[in-house]
Amino acid sequence: MKNIAVGLATLPFLATGAVAAQPEPWQMRFQPAATGIMREITWFEEYTLWFIVPITILVTLLLAWCIVRFRAKANPTPSRTSHNTLIEVVWTVGPVIVLLFLAVPSFQLLTAQYTPKEEPAITIKATGVQWYWDYEYQLEEPLSFSSLMLKEDERASAGKEDKAEYPRLLAVDNEIVVPVDTTVRVLVTASDVIHAFAMPAFGVKVDAVPGRINETWFKAEKEGLYYGQCSELCGKDHAYMPIAIRVVAQDQYDTWVAAAGEDLAGANKALMAAVEGNTKVASAGE
């Protein structure tokens, strides 16, 4: 019965094959990793817990012991001990060793985040605006568009009425589209105030600063639709400028790019239909 229940629970996802990662109510852990970098971040977080949890327990027990053992009633004559060489050596050397065990993998992860293993095949410029995103694909035939949060009365016309796949406050009218298993460079800036481009499933979070271009990258390993948000307080509608990235097969991406320059809305709808298996990729954009 348990296996049957699990199978039934996954049917909605198998039907569309589109939902990959999005925030969940009362979510306590990270979204499922869709890139190698995010897997490393998840590993590092779990690795640090092996140090944080024992240290927290130790400090709590020491505090409790000191409170009970050296309270005024139990210890009316306070000790006049000023120092203890052994204790001082332990609490100096111990933290240094712990910090070294944390620093080495931390620096390795930081280096990996700024150093893609291969030259990016696609470069996209993301510009934060109060309160939406502008995207520009730096291709031979430049492609640019704005991405705004999808309003409730726009869902039907956009073909995005399924709130499980296109959640409220996260769905957008135009997603970023990239091919799977492809290194993508993202140049991040802003036109007015500081924003932040964040995609949790990719392990990406970078500030968008007016007059400055920051660079990040990702290589999505799973097809699907991923959601992020602006993560820097940027004004009254800060909560309403989501980020959506649709990862598709290379041939689907190529067809979408070829059609999007002339008819972005039509290309998006054709791509959605292709992803859902309702049409052939070759017809995308028609």
Secondary structure, DSSP 8 states (H G I E B T S, - for coil): -HHHHHHHHHHHHHHH--EEE---TT--S-----SHHHHHHHHHHHHHHHHHHHHHHHHHHHHHHHHHHTSTTT-SS-------HHHHHHHHHHHHHHHHHHHHHHHHHHHHHH--SS--SEEEEEEEETTEEEEEE-SSS-EEEEE-B--GGGHHHHT---TTTS-TTT-BSS-EEEETT-EEEEEEEESSS-EEEEEGGGTEEEEE-BT--EEEEEE--S-EEEEEEE-S--STTGGG-EEEEEEE-HHHHHHHHHHHTT-HHHHHHHHHHHHTTSS-GGGTT-
